[in-house]
Amino acid sequence: MNYLTELLAFYHWLSAHPMPGLLQAYWHLLMYFNNKSALPDVSGVWHWPVAFKAPNSVIMARLGLDDRRKVMRQRSKLIEAGRVTYEKDTGNRAGWYRMIPFDKGLAPGWAQLEKQKQPTQVWTQTSTQNGHTGGLFINNALNNKHASLYNRIPDGGVAPSPEAAMEAMKRNVNSVFGTDIFKLYEE
């Protein structure tokens, strides 16, 4: 999932589906929790999980609500608006939220995340809105900025050269397929 794409799409969606500021803040808070719960897979590629938890006590504090029932009422409105789903957990444990992405090129997939014993359901980019499937860049009507799905800018703030970025991307793709897939196309 691409944070910027979802953010831009949310504001585009709001122009046709107005909602109160409290609901907007709730949606942003859930995006924050979903992003915060992202983990790298065993090859170092980061993934947003499809399902994540956000405790009512934290939601209440961040949204300035003083009653758990108010959280439940606001959550119901987000569900009715088609922006999230929610599943209660047992006892007093935080329930499971699932964001409903605006990017229709996203689909749930499975990844072996670094700190998890079992594979985790994560958002994967299957295609972009302009028809590219599994491409290197997110490029759709709402976010036309090139954003690598396989690399990040190093802490020094300088992006790698195109050649270095391509080599890193090849390593990541090859680790997914378990073979030098690019060599197959050269033969």
N, C-alpha and C positions, 0 to 999 in steps of 0.2 A: 504494500500500500504506500502511496506517495502522499506525504502530509500536505504538501503545497497543492497538489492536484485536488485533494479532498476539500481543503480549505477554500480554494477558488470556486469549486463546484458548489459548496455549501452556500456561499454568498450569491452565486448565480441562481440557485434553487430558491433562496429566500425572496428574491424579487417576485416570484410567482406564488410563493407559499410563506407569507409573513408569519412570524412567530414572536412572542414576547422575548425581551432580553434575557429573562431568567432561563427560558428554554434554550436560547442560543448559548448561554454560558454553560448550561448542563451538557450540551452537545460538545462544546470545546473541551470541557473537563473530561468527558469520556474519551475524546480523541487523545488527550494528554495521557490518560491511563493506558489506553491501547498502545500508544507509541512507547510509553515507559516500560511496558511489559515485553517489548521486542527483545529477542535474543539471537546471537549468531548460531549458525549451524556448525557442524564439525569442520567445514572448510572456511569458516570465517564470514560467510554471507549472512547479513542480518535479515530477520523475518518478523513481521507483525503476526502475533497469534490471532486466530479468528475469534476465540473466546477469551475473555479476560475478566478479572474481578475488580470491583471498586466498592470499598466499604461505605455503607450508608452514613456512618459517623463522619467520614472524611468529606463525602458529598455534602452533607448538611453544613459542615464548617466552611467549606469553600464557597458554597452558594448562599451562605447567610440564612439558612433555614433552621428553625428551632424545633421542628417536629418531624419525625420519621414518616408520618402520613403525608406530609407535604412533598417529601421526596418521591413517595410512591405515586402521588397524583401527577407530579411533573414527569416522572418516568413513563406513566401511562400515555401522556400527551406525546412524548417522543416516539413511543411505540406506534400510536395512532397515526402520527405523521410519516411513519415508514422509515425512520432514521436509525432505529436500534431494535434489537430483540432482547429479551431478558428471561432468564431461567433462575428460579429460586434455588438456593442450596439448602441443605438440611440445617436445622437448629438456627442459631444466630450467626451462621457463617455468611459472608458476602456472596451474593448471587453472581451468575455469569452473564455478562453483557456481550453482545455481538453488534458491531457497527455494520450498517448496511452501506457499502461503498457506493459512491457516485460513479466511480470508474467501472464501467461495464466490462472492461478487459480483465478484471480481477476475478479469480475463482479460488475456492478453498483447495488446498493441496496439503501434502504431508511432508514434514522435514524432521530430520533427527537433529534437534537443537543441542548445543554444547552441554548445557546443565540439566538436561532432562533424560530420564532413563528410557521413556517410551517416545515414539514419534509424536509430534505435535501438529495439529491442524493449523496451517498458516495461510495468509493471503499470497497468491502467486499471480504474476502478470502473464496471462495467456495471450492477450492481444491488446493493441492500443486502439483507440477510437478511429484512427485513420487506417486501420486494417493490418498493420504490421503485427505479426505474431512472434512472441518471444523475442522481440528485438532488444537491442542494446539500450535504446533510449525511450523514455516516456515522451510522447509527442502527440497531444490530443488538443481538441478545440479549447479546453479550459486551461491547459498548462503546456504551452508550446516550447518551454525551456528544456534543453537537453539535460537529462539527469540520468547518470549511469546507474543501472540496476546492479552492477557488479563491483563497483569500486567507490571509494569515498575520497575526498580531498584529505591528504595527510594533515596531522596536527600543525605543521609549519605553515599551512594555509596556501601552499603552492600546488596547483594541480599537476599531476604527472604529465610528461610529454605524451602525445598521441601514441607513439610507439610503445612506451612503457604501459600506458593504459590498455592497449591492445594485448600485450603480452600477459598482463594481469587478468584480463577478461578471459583469454584463452585458457590460462591455468584454472580459473574458476569453472568455466564450462567443461573442460576436460575432467575436472574432479567430479562433476555431476554425472557425466556419461561413463567415466571409468576408462576412457581411451582417448587417444589423440584424435578427436573428431575432425579437426582441421586438416590433418594429414590425409584423411580419407578423401577429402575434396581436391587435394593437390595431385593425387595419383591419377 
